[in-house]
Amino acid sequence: MKTIKLLLSFALATTLFTSCYTEVVVDDYIDEPTISLNQLLGSYELWYVDINETIGYGSTPFLQKAFTLSFRNGTMFANNNLVGIGSTGNGFGIAVADYNAYDMVLDVYHDVDGFSTFDVYQVNNKTIELYNPNNDTSYFLKGYQRSNFDYDFVFYDNIHYFLQEYEAWEKTYTSEFGAINEFDNENFLQFLAGGNDSEFRSSQDAPGTSVSNLYWDYTGVYGVGNISGNAYLKTLTLDYDFFNNEHFELSVINDGKIELYHPASQTVYEFVGRGYIQFLKTSNTKNKTTSTEKLRKERKDKVENPRENTRG
């Protein structure tokens, strides 16, 4: 009799535990959406790819490079670049794929990456999960209308990618005020995509030199950091080990021009982007000086990241 009571107690506890677990899952996800998948995907004009919420160790390239996706009558649009975000394609970005949505399955035929299939789960009224069964990885997308999407926030929150969207940045202005310093000699900067996502190169070649003819005589690491209370001003640290790190305040003048203020010398520099890189439809649109496509990663802002390097 005692044995029977123990078994019954165990069975009851198991039932209660299972019921509680099921309730949590139901609370977090909407089990049976009352609208079709096509209606769900079209309910928001923009789906922000929240890369930091990704679960899994796999990678779907077109999702890694996109800031936003839009699903419009069988064509998928993406904002892959920060240059022009908010204006390119009336805010939708560029067409990158065809898609087919049925039941809760999304089939994507990407112009470059080919075919991918996803199981789609509606997490809540504003969030969906795209689960790729082929690499066991989930991406989470948050819905917005263009009228209430903060393009500026996305731009400045991901500004390290903006720096990577040109083959080079050429110095076009140095203020007359400010102390003479070593950085005065640097005329070109390049911020590399891929790898550890924090490498830069610099050149002292004469202004006006074409990007293809630049000699990159120094390679180091860089970091972009936030400035408390000012979302539109960043710090930029360039690691030059032979004359220590160079620290700047980075501000964006427009989509193709940045200002670097050098507090140590109180000098102001302006750099103009040369050779815009559109992360579009082909993987070879980047100049040969950069070997890897931009892929967004979970990232913490870096202020300093020293590495030993030597010029030459």
Secondary structure, DSSP 8 states (H G I E B T S, - for coil): -HHHHHHHHHHHHHHHHHHHHHHHHHHHSBSS-SS-HHHHHHTSSEEEE-GGG-BSS---HHHHH-SEEEEETTEEEEE--STTTTTGGGGT-EEEEEEEEETTEEEEEETTTEEEEEEEEEEETTEEEEEETTTTEEEEEEEE-GGG--HHHHHHHTHHHHHTTEEEEEEEEE-SSS---GGGG--EEEE--STTS-EEEEE---TT--GGG----EEEEEEEEEETTEEEEEEEEEE-TTS-EEEEEEEEEETTEEEEEETTTTEEEEEEEEEE----S-TT-S-TT--S----------S---------
